[in-house]
Amino acid sequence: MILARNQPGGCFSFKHLLEDQQSFVYASSMASPRAILFREEHVYHLFNRGVERRSIFLSSRDRERFVSLLEYYRFYGISKSYSHYLALSLSERATFRQILDQQPLSVDILAYCLMPNHFHLLVRQNTKEGIHDFLSNVSNGYAKYFNTKRQRVGPLYQGPFKAVFVETDEQLIHLSRYIHINPVVSGIISLDDLDMYPWSSLPDYIGKVKTSFVTMPPILGYFKTSSSYRSFVYDQVGYPKQLEHIKHLVLEEV
């Protein structure tokens, strides 16, 4: 179990968890997409990072592109790549979008967080091969965008994405907190700035922003209000204790 370190005034600092999380490597829990059987209505934690731990998001525009790909490729039976969609005229885009919005979803995105050199997704599969098709399209589309923009060749990611099955509702809510608190734990931002970190789904959960593609009821349904979920995420005492319950879901240290 990871124990909280005492800080001046008795406060706990999330940043000290960074070195502690290096012990959260459980090879038996980490699976490549080919080693795990994705099932409909089941939730999975998906993760990947840059080759040699290099940054894969170098600008806000990069992050915006990745988020747009998440939103676009969650639909079932996409007939156009996102780059081809962007090449359409405005009227053609509007028409295609109307059709797209009527399609079923291959996956529901329950939570996400983008970090400089990796990303976390909490996803529920709705259709057969939904997760594989979704993340393959997102990953390949983003790699093509990134490499073209920077006149780069070669792999962008360290390998195939990793995935782990979320077995219980308790694991689900605690894993959502782990994903949302990641920018603070990794020292990217301070706890005071977490509410408005623009590259995660937390601002959606606490009502700071509203997007069309984050499916929140499976997690928010366990809390009376969005404010109570926020308090849960910010619980500095409970966080290190609950990490023990989800350590096999974390996948890798960053």
Secondary structure, 3 states (H helix, E strand, C coil): CCCCCCCHHHCCCHHHHHHHHHHCCCHHHCECCCCCCCCCCCEEEEEEEEHHHCCCCCCHHHHHHHHHHHHHHCECCCCCCHHHHHCCCHHHHHHHHHHHCCCCECEEEEEEEEECCEEEEEEEECCCCHHHHHHHHHHHHHHHHHHHHCCCCCCCECCCCEEEECCCHHHHHHHHHHHHHHHHHCCCCCHHHHHHCCCECHHHHCCCCCCCCECCHHHHCCCCCHHHHHHHHCCCCHHHHHHHHHHHHCCCCC
